[in-house]
Amino acid sequence: MTITLDTAAFIAAAPASLRAECIGLTPAEFHDRYCAPTGPVKLSDWTPIGHRAGTATLEIADHLRTVVATGSPVAALTSALYDEGYPVEILAFHQRRTADGMATFIQCEFNGRRGWGAALADDPAESTIRAMIAGINRLGSHF
């Protein structure tokens, strides 16, 4: 995700607990910490298939995995990661429409560690997938 938006408005859309956690961060530091898509899980492709649905092609542990996200992108991605040996739990989900798109904030837990991920996209399902990947990748060194 490239931040070309009113970053202050994006951060303001975050849940209170995340806003409290990121006090003092610059917008660039917020982006690097919570939105950066680098880590063991990469989104290779996103193809929307209607409202709140799409097909995500993920690169997990150097192989591709296609996930069809219909109904609940959280459930689809969580299930796919579990099948790949990454039992990630979603602890908190927060999504708000902003002037720049759908902002999504997701707190994940893996192996006793917790981390937030954030994303912004026009499509709510894509925003969800990107936020989950960002959160999971924050925990990536422990996969």
C-alpha positions in Angstrom: 0.0 0.0 0.0 1.4 3.4 -0.9 0.3 6.2 1.4 -0.8 9.0 -0.8 -3.6 10.1 1.4 -4.4 12.2 4.4 -2.4 10.0 6.8 -3.7 11.8 9.9 -7.3 10.9 8.9 -6.2 7.3 8.2 -4.6 7.1 11.7 -7.7 8.8 13.2 -9.9 6.0 11.8 -7.9 3.5 13.9 -9.4 2.0 17.0 -8.6 3.8 20.3 -6.2 1.1 21.5 -4.1 1.3 18.3 -4.1 5.1 18.4 -2.8 4.9 22.0 -0.1 2.4 20.9 1.2 4.6 18.1 1.3 8.0 19.9 4.5 9.8 18.9 5.0 8.0 15.7 5.3 10.1 12.5 3.0 9.1 9.6 6.0 7.4 7.9 6.8 5.4 11.1 3.1 4.4 11.4 3.1 3.2 7.8 6.4 1.3 8.3 5.2 -0.4 11.5 1.6 -1.2 10.7 1.1 -1.2 6.9 4.4 -2.4 5.4 3.6 -5.5 3.3 7.1 -7.2 3.8 7.4 -10.5 5.5 6.7 -14.2 5.1 3.3 -13.7 3.5 3.0 -11.7 0.4 -0.1 -10.7 -1.7 0.9 -11.4 -5.3 -2.5 -10.6 -6.8 -6.0 -9.4 -5.8 -9.0 -9.8 -8.2 -12.3 -8.4 -6.9 -15.3 -10.6 -7.6 -18.2 -8.5 -6.6 -18.8 -6.4 -3.5 -16.8 -7.6 -0.5 -15.3 -10.6 -2.3 -12.3 -11.5 -4.3 -9.5 -13.9 -5.1 -6.2 -13.4 -3.4 -3.0 -15.1 -4.7 -0.6 -15.3 -1.8 3.0 -16.3 -1.6 3.5 -18.2 1.6 6.9 -19.9 2.4 8.0 -19.5 -1.3 4.9 -21.1 -2.9 1.7 -19.7 -4.2 -1.7 -20.2 -2.6 -5.0 -19.0 -4.0 -7.6 -17.9 -1.5 -11.2 -17.1 -2.5 -12.5 -14.6 -0.1 -16.3 -14.5 -0.2 -18.5 -13.6 2.7 -15.6 -13.3 5.2 -12.1 -12.5 4.0 -10.9 -12.9 7.6 -12.2 -16.5 7.7 -10.8 -17.3 4.2 -7.3 -16.1 5.0 -7.2 -17.5 8.5 -8.2 -20.9 7.2 -5.6 -20.8 4.4 -2.8 -19.8 6.8 -3.8 -22.5 9.3 -3.6 -25.0 6.4 -0.1 -23.8 5.7 1.0 -24.3 9.3 0.5 -20.7 10.5 -2.3 -20.8 13.2 -3.0 -17.1 13.4 -5.8 -15.8 15.6 -7.6 -12.6 14.9 -8.2 -10.7 18.2 -9.6 -7.4 16.9 -11.1 -6.1 13.7 -11.9 -2.5 13.0 -13.0 -1.1 9.6 -14.1 2.4 8.7 -14.8 4.2 5.4 -12.7 7.3 5.0 -12.5 9.9 2.3 -9.6 7.9 0.7 -11.1 4.4 0.9 -11.8 1.6 3.3 -9.4 1.7 6.3 -9.0 -1.7 8.1 -7.1 -2.4 11.3 -6.6 -6.0 12.5 -4.9 -7.3 15.6 -3.4 -10.8 15.1 -1.9 -13.2 17.5 0.6 -16.0 16.8 2.6 -18.0 19.3 1.7 -15.7 22.1 2.7 -12.5 20.3 0.3 -9.8 19.2 0.5 -7.2 16.5 -1.7 -4.8 14.6 -1.8 -4.5 10.8 -3.5 -1.7 8.9 -4.4 -1.1 5.2 -6.4 1.2 3.0 -8.0 0.1 -0.3 -11.1 1.0 -2.3 -12.5 -2.5 -1.9 -13.4 -3.6 1.7 -12.3 -7.2 1.2 -8.9 -6.2 -0.3 -8.4 -3.8 2.6 -9.1 -6.6 5.0 -6.7 -9.0 3.3 -3.9 -6.4 3.2 -4.4 -5.5 6.9 -4.3 -9.1 7.9 -1.1 -9.7 5.9 0.5 -6.6 7.4 -0.4 -7.8 10.9 0.8 -11.3 10.3 4.1 -10.0 8.8 4.7 -8.0 12.0 4.9 -11.3 13.7 6.8 -12.9 10.8 10.1 -13.4 12.5 8.4 -15.9 14.8 6.9 -18.1 12.0 
